[in-house]
Structures are given as structure tokens and as C-alpha cells.
Amino acid sequence: MADSLDIIQLARSNDAFRREVATGEHSQVVVMTIPPGGEVGEEVHEENDQLLVFVDGQADAVLDGRTTKVVPNRLVLVQAGTRHNFINTGQSPLRLVTVYAPPEHAPGTVHQTKADADAAEHH
């Protein structure tokens, strides 16, 4: 792993739904791109905290049924056990960086689409 990453450039150049960019023993960095009208998908991580930093676009953040707007330069902390979803409400791709602690995906994971991600998670 590189000592330093231009994470904003990685997020902006990523066209995959989910791309793992760095994994350590206790945390993991992933970039995501959600198309207009798309969503991360409602989920709960029982063992993982998740931190999301929004780079481009706009979205509704839904945490335990409560909806707030998010825009670039906003950070959302989703604590383990929180039901959550992020829905792209804009006209352009929603680009974000997320950190899972502990890691959630295998190193090298790339899911080109949400359908790919859903299929991989149901196996």
C-alpha cells in the first residue's frame, strides 16, 4: 500500500460502484460512485463503524429512518448497528470515500455496479 493517496482524485476518477483502495488490519478505505437516482442500498453493519466523506454530488442520508441532506465536503459517521442508506438525489454521480473499521471487503474488491455488489454479498 502507498503511504499517501490522493483520495479525492481517486474518488473523482472512480466509475465503479465500489472500489477498495487500501486495507489495513483494523480499517479499510473504499471509493464509491452512485449514479443519479441510485442508492447504496439499505443495510446494517453489526460489527463495523462506517465513515463517509462526500466528494461530489448530493444525496439523502437515511440513518435509522431519519433523513438529512448531504453535499460535498460533508462527513457522516454511521455507528455499528445503525440501519442506513444513501440515495443520490442529484443529476450527476454521487462520489464518496468511505472508511470501514474493521474492514468490510476483501482487498482488491471492485464491484462495477450495485447489482454486482448485491450478488457478491449474497454468496
N, C-alpha and C positions, 0 to 999 in steps of 0.2 A: 504494500500500500504506500502511496505517496505521502510524504509528511505534510503537504499542503495541497489543497484542491481549490480551484476557482469554482465554488459550488453554485454561484449564481449563473455563471456561464454554462456549467453542466446542466442546470435546471432549464435554462433557456434553449439549449441545443437538443434536449431530450424530446423525442416524439413518441416514446413508448409510454404506455400506461404506468408501468412501474419498472425502475432500473436500480438495482443495488449498486452503490458506488464505493462503499467502504464498510467493512465489518470488523469489529474488534471482539474481544472476549465478552464485554458487557454492554455493547451498544452497536448500532448499525445506522448508516446513512443511506437513504434511498431518495431518488428524484422521481416525481410523478407528473404526468401531463394528462389532464382530464378534458375531453373535447366539450364544446358548447352543448349544454343540455345534459351532459354526462354526470356521473357521480362516482365517488369512491365505493359506495355501497355500505349500507348499514352493517355495523359489526361491533363486536366487543372483544377486546384483548384482555383476558382474565389475568395474565401474568406480566403484561407489558405496559409501561407508560409509553406514550407516543407524543412527540413534539412536532408540530407542523409550522413551517415558515412559508408564507405565501409570497411568491416572486412576481407573477403576472396573472392578471385576470381578476374575477370577482366570484364570490361563492356565498352560499348559505352554509354555515356551520351548525349542525344539529347535534347537540350533546344532551343526552337523557331527555329528549323531547323539546328542548329549548333551542330556538333558532336565533342566530345572530349573523350579521353580515361580516364577511372578511374581504379584505382588499390587499394589494401588495404591501409588504413591509409589516404585516401583522403576524403574530405568533399565537398559536393555540396549543395549550397543553391538555392532552387527554389522559387522565389518570387511569390506571388499570381498573377494569370493571365498568367503565363508562360506555354506554351504548352511544355510538357516534356515526355520523355520515357528513360528507362534504359534497355539495351539489353545485356544479358550475352554472351560475345564473347569468353569465356574460355572453358576449358574441364572439369571444376569442378563447383559445385554450387557457385553462387554469394550470399554472405551473407552480410547483411547490417542492420544497425539500422537507423530508420527514426523518426523524430520528426515532428508532425503536430502542428501548432499553428494558430487557435484554433483546438481542437480535431476533427478528421475526422470520426472515427469509434466508435461504441458503446463499452463500457468497456466489456472485456471478448471475443471480436471478435477473432475467429480463422477461417481462410479460408485455407483449406488444399491445394487447387490448385488455379491457376489463373481462371479456369473455375468456381470454387465455388465463388471466389471473384466477377467475372463478373456477375454471376447470382444474387448474393446478392445486387449488386449495381444497377441492372436494375429493382428492385422491388420497 
